[in-house]
Amino acid sequence: MMRLTWKDLPIGGFVIEPGNARNNLTGTWRTERPVIDQDACTRCRICWMYCPEPAILELNKPYTTRSGKKYDVTYEVDYDHCKGCGICAHECPVKAIKMVPEVGG
Amino acid sequence: MEAKVLGIREEVVKERLGLTSNYAAAYAVKAIDVDVIAAYPITPQTTIIEKLAEFVANGELDAEYIPVESEHSALSAVVGASAAGARVFTATASQGLEFMHEVLHITSGLRLPVVMAVPGRALSAPISIHGDYQDIMNARDAGWVMIIASSAQEVYDSIIMAYRIAEDQRVLLPVMVSYDGFLMSHTTEPVELYHEEYVRKFTPRNLGRYRLDPRKPITMGVIASPDWYYEIKYQAVHALRESKQVIKEVHEEFNKAFSTNYDLVEKYMVDDADYVLITYGGASSGNAKEAARRARERGLRAGVVRIRLFRPFPADELVNAVKDAKIVAVIDRALTPGDVYEGPVFSDVVSALYSKDIEKPVMSVVHGISQRTMLADDFYNLYKMLDEYAKTGEYPRSTVFLGLRS
């Protein structure tokens, strides 16, 4: 890998390419990961709204619960960027999100 | 009418007006066609922005004028405007410069070509509205190019040069043009104003620098982890050091275009001088020159070096000017309490000499604090003291406080 020096940086530390925050894999910061129980989830979208990253993905993926309820969408976690803050688990009105330790859990 | 001046001068000069240094600053800003002015009034700066408000209000200057609620906001507003690509101006002094201090560092860190005029004033407490250079010296580590002018004409010319320097792609740093509070800011002198076409030809806009533009988004002012902060800061340190070459070029071009004779340091009778006073600003250097004339009449080979470019410090030029002197004294109009010597520029001069391996007796003098009257005779006596020290080989190893009741 080429060794970057002070001469290689954009002036003033400006970020001159927009939209590159996704290259920063903040998922490595996490000590606990949210795990969504797809059967308990009511698709209320509150986790998606509250996630500060945002790392809750709203996917057009149909899902049928064990009790036979059909949903058009599925909420999943973008673990590359989820920092494990736990806001989603805290806000979930049906306690469908659990925080699970990344190591030793 | 006076006799014909130099050809170029006759062509470029539009009119000669009696102006204070503050008004001269305002006329320069008008001639340059600034886009955004944000300012908050503070003595002795206020008449600059009053004059600019008048220019904007009566349509002579097409600029956005933002009357803000503090100096912190004044500089912040022009930082934002400059980041968006505007050509900006602000002015302050004393407590106001202290209040905007954190934004001084942000301006240079963001590499924004902001130009600010600062007529220097003492700092509270005790409260003083009078002039010295304490505010300016406190700003010296903020990474700005700093020019200290000594006449209203020089203020006008320096502000024109300041935009060229600040916006040069090799520099992209803010420039502060300072001068004596009251002794210059409120003293009327004849100033020759140029036709705006010549000023604008000299100060073309740099349209190539990065700016906030929704069509091509960039981010300024991000957090830098310790991984990269050092490198980003070093870029600005390096740019300030290297700006000296650009500043020299701009001086040469300005001298050619407007038939003037500016340099990074001003030398007055120093070529054969045994005793040299080094100082900055109007009153201090003016009195030093008068003292040098008196000393010369009495057989002392006296000279004066005036530091016009303060940051980046013109070490080579200064050392060249004083290298043959027997002994020099640095007259400061500001204090660094608790330092080995209490004169801030004294330390710069000593380290400049050290960098060129020149051992020379240097005396530290403080005078003119809160506009304590500096008499030409005070400085003439200083030459006599230097003469005495040169003969005995003994000279003060701590700062001498001239004009102090003791």
HADDOCK unambig.tbl for C-alpha pairs under 7 A between the chains (distance, minus, plus):
assign (segid A and resid 6 and name CA) (segid B and resid 231 and name CA) 4.58 0.50 0.50
assign (segid A and resid 6 and name CA) (segid B and resid 232 and name CA) 6.40 0.50 0.50
assign (segid A and resid 6 and name CA) (segid B and resid 235 and name CA) 6.44 0.50 0.50
assign (segid A and resid 12 and name CA) (segid B and resid 109 and name CA) 5.95 0.50 0.50
assign (segid A and resid 12 and name CA) (segid B and resid 110 and name CA) 5.00 0.50 0.50
assign (segid A and resid 12 and name CA) (segid B and resid 111 and name CA) 5.86 0.50 0.50
assign (segid A and resid 12 and name CA) (segid B and resid 232 and name CA) 6.07 0.50 0.50
assign (segid A and resid 13 and name CA) (segid B and resid 232 and name CA) 5.75 0.50 0.50
assign (segid A and resid 14 and name CA) (segid B and resid 218 and name CA) 6.97 0.50 0.50
assign (segid A and resid 14 and name CA) (segid B and resid 219 and name CA) 5.64 0.50 0.50
assign (segid A and resid 14 and name CA) (segid B and resid 220 and name CA) 4.91 0.50 0.50
assign (segid A and resid 14 and name CA) (segid B and resid 221 and name CA) 6.96 0.50 0.50
assign (segid A and resid 15 and name CA) (segid B and resid 218 and name CA) 5.57 0.50 0.50
assign (segid A and resid 15 and name CA) (segid B and resid 219 and name CA) 4.86 0.50 0.50
assign (segid A and resid 15 and name CA) (segid B and resid 220 and name CA) 6.63 0.50 0.50
assign (segid A and resid 16 and name CA) (segid B and resid 218 and name CA) 4.66 0.50 0.50
assign (segid A and resid 16 and name CA) (segid B and resid 219 and name CA) 6.53 0.50 0.50
assign (segid A and resid 17 and name CA) (segid B and resid 218 and name CA) 6.29 0.50 0.50
assign (segid A and resid 18 and name CA) (segid B and resid 217 and name CA) 5.94 0.50 0.50
assign (segid A and resid 18 and name CA) (segid B and resid 218 and name CA) 5.80 0.50 0.50
